[in-house]
Amino acid sequence: MARARALKVKTKSGKHYGALTAKDCDVLEALLWLFHNCKTGLCFPSYESIAAKAKCSRSHVGAAIKRLEAAGLLTWVNRLKRVREAGADLFGGEGARVRVFRTSNGYRFNDPGAAAVLGFLSKSKNQSGTSNQESFFNNAEPQRPEIDPDSSLSAALARFEEAFRKKIRDRA
């Protein structure tokens, strides 16, 4: 928000605002503080919901998101829902088709001080996803907590782990 407020300052003579307007900051504030889930990193409200909380029009939300993205404060990706429907195929027989609906956009907030991210996975020119998404793709073995070898619980857990690993080896 501090970066957004700094970008709101007048930059050219004859203009009352800078790269962002006050309403752009209201849209960002609504996204950050009212819709963003800090634990999961998810944020996917509709334009109508954002407009209601930011007290602006739906069309301004779209324009504000474009300006916020251009300023490097957020990026977005379309969220899609696929629905399989029964129906006739081209030859009159029974068939099915898959329709794709856009449900909303998913938003990710960028740290303005961080280096630019490589890889562009969305329609947006910035990388999509959440800031904690890298943890899902980390293939490293998770660190084990320290276990007291004299504890009956740790002995039971060790037996369970060995049985589980044996069962997996037997399947392969």
C-alpha positions as CSV (number, residue, x, y, z in Angstrom):
1,M,0.0,0.0,0.0
2,A,2.9,2.3,0.7
3,R,4.2,1.9,-2.9
4,A,0.7,2.5,-4.2
5,R,0.3,5.7,-2.2
6,A,3.7,6.8,-3.5
7,L,2.6,6.2,-7.1
8,K,-0.5,8.3,-6.4
9,V,1.5,11.5,-6.1
10,K,1.2,14.0,-8.9
11,T,4.0,13.5,-11.5
12,K,3.1,15.9,-14.3
13,S,1.9,19.5,-14.3
14,G,-1.8,19.7,-15.2
15,K,-2.5,16.2,-13.7
16,H,-4.1,15.8,-10.3
17,Y,-2.6,12.3,-9.8
18,G,0.4,10.2,-10.7
19,A,0.5,6.6,-12.1
20,L,-2.4,5.6,-9.8
21,T,-5.5,7.4,-8.7
22,A,-7.1,7.5,-5.3
23,K,-9.8,5.0,-6.5
24,D,-7.0,2.7,-7.8
25,C,-5.6,2.6,-4.2
26,D,-9.1,1.9,-2.9
27,V,-9.4,-1.1,-5.2
28,L,-6.0,-2.3,-4.1
29,E,-6.9,-1.8,-0.5
30,A,-10.1,-3.8,-0.9
31,L,-8.2,-6.6,-2.5
32,L,-5.4,-6.7,0.1
33,W,-7.4,-6.2,3.3
34,L,-10.9,-7.5,2.6
35,F,-10.5,-10.3,0.1
36,H,-6.9,-11.6,0.3
37,N,-6.5,-14.7,2.5
38,C,-3.1,-14.4,4.2
39,K,-2.9,-18.1,5.2
40,T,-3.6,-19.6,1.7
41,G,-2.5,-16.6,-0.5
42,L,-5.8,-16.9,-2.4
43,C,-7.7,-13.8,-3.6
44,F,-10.3,-14.2,-6.3
45,P,-13.3,-11.8,-5.8
46,S,-15.5,-10.7,-8.7
47,Y,-15.4,-7.2,-10.2
48,E,-18.8,-6.6,-8.7
49,S,-17.6,-7.5,-5.2
50,I,-14.5,-5.4,-5.5
51,A,-16.5,-2.4,-6.8
52,A,-18.9,-2.7,-3.9
53,K,-16.1,-2.7,-1.3
54,A,-14.1,0.0,-3.0
55,K,-17.2,2.2,-3.6
56,C,-16.6,2.6,-7.4
57,S,-18.0,1.3,-10.7
58,R,-17.3,-2.2,-12.1
59,S,-15.6,-0.6,-15.2
60,H,-13.3,1.4,-12.9
61,V,-12.2,-1.9,-11.2
62,G,-11.0,-3.3,-14.6
63,A,-9.1,-0.1,-15.4
64,A,-7.7,0.1,-11.9
65,I,-6.4,-3.5,-12.1
66,K,-4.7,-2.8,-15.4
67,R,-3.0,0.3,-13.8
68,L,-2.0,-1.7,-10.7
69,E,-0.5,-4.4,-12.8
70,A,1.4,-1.8,-14.9
71,A,2.7,-0.4,-11.7
72,G,4.0,-3.9,-10.7
73,L,1.8,-4.2,-7.6
74,L,-0.3,-7.2,-8.7
75,T,-0.9,-9.7,-11.4
76,W,-3.8,-11.9,-12.2
77,V,-4.9,-15.1,-14.0
78,N,-8.3,-16.3,-15.2
79,R,-10.0,-18.9,-13.0
80,L,-11.8,-21.4,-15.2
81,K,-14.5,-24.0,-14.6
82,R,-15.0,-26.9,-17.0
83,V,-18.5,-28.4,-17.3
84,R,-19.2,-31.6,-19.2
85,E,-22.6,-31.6,-20.9
86,A,-24.4,-34.4,-22.7
87,G,-25.7,-33.7,-26.2
88,A,-25.8,-34.7,-29.8
89,D,-22.6,-35.1,-31.7
90,L,-22.1,-34.0,-35.3
91,F,-23.7,-37.2,-36.7
92,G,-26.8,-37.1,-34.5
93,G,-25.5,-39.7,-32.0
94,E,-25.0,-39.3,-28.3
95,G,-22.0,-37.3,-27.3
96,A,-20.6,-35.0,-24.8
97,R,-18.9,-31.6,-24.9
98,V,-16.9,-29.6,-22.4
99,R,-17.7,-26.0,-21.9
100,V,-15.3,-23.6,-20.2
101,F,-16.6,-20.8,-18.1
102,R,-14.5,-18.0,-16.5
103,T,-15.6,-17.8,-12.9
104,S,-13.3,-14.9,-11.8
105,N,-9.7,-13.8,-11.7
106,G,-7.2,-14.9,-9.2
107,Y,-4.9,-12.1,-8.0
108,R,-1.4,-12.3,-6.7
109,F,0.3,-9.4,-5.0
110,N,3.9,-8.6,-5.9
111,D,6.5,-7.3,-3.5
112,P,7.6,-4.1,-5.2
113,G,11.1,-4.4,-3.8
114,A,11.6,-8.0,-5.0
115,A,13.4,-8.8,-8.3
116,A,11.3,-9.4,-11.4
117,V,10.1,-12.9,-11.7
118,L,11.0,-15.1,-14.6
119,G,8.4,-17.2,-16.5
120,F,5.1,-15.9,-17.7
121,L,2.3,-18.4,-17.1
122,S,-0.8,-16.2,-17.6
123,K,-2.4,-13.9,-20.1
124,S,-0.8,-11.2,-18.0
125,K,2.7,-10.1,-18.7
126,N,3.6,-10.9,-15.1
127,Q,3.8,-14.4,-13.6
128,S,0.7,-15.7,-12.0
129,G,0.2,-17.6,-8.8
130,T,0.4,-16.8,-5.2
131,S,3.5,-15.7,-3.3
132,N,3.6,-19.1,-1.4
133,Q,3.1,-21.2,-4.5
134,E,6.7,-22.2,-4.7
135,S,6.3,-24.5,-1.7
136,F,3.9,-26.7,-3.7
137,F,6.5,-27.4,-6.3
138,N,9.5,-27.9,-4.0
139,N,10.6,-31.5,-4.6
140,A,13.1,-31.5,-1.7
141,E,12.5,-34.0,1.1
142,P,10.8,-32.4,4.0
143,Q,12.9,-31.8,7.1
144,R,12.1,-34.3,9.9
145,P,11.6,-32.9,13.4
146,E,13.9,-34.0,16.2
147,I,12.5,-37.2,17.7
148,D,13.4,-38.5,21.2
149,P,14.6,-42.1,20.6
150,D,13.5,-43.2,24.1
151,S,9.9,-42.1,23.6
152,S,7.3,-44.8,23.0
153,L,5.5,-42.5,20.5
154,S,8.7,-42.2,18.4
155,A,9.2,-45.9,18.5
156,A,5.6,-46.4,17.3
157,L,6.1,-43.8,14.5
158,A,9.3,-45.5,13.4
159,R,7.5,-48.9,13.2
160,F,4.7,-47.3,11.2
161,E,7.1,-45.6,8.8
162,E,9.0,-48.9,8.2
163,A,5.7,-50.8,7.5
164,F,4.5,-48.0,5.2
165,R,7.8,-48.0,3.2
166,K,7.7,-51.8,3.0
167,K,4.2,-51.8,1.6
168,I,5.2,-49.2,-1.0
169,R,8.3,-51.3,-2.0
170,D,6.1,-54.4,-2.3
171,R,3.7,-52.6,-4.7
172,A,6.6,-51.6,-7.0
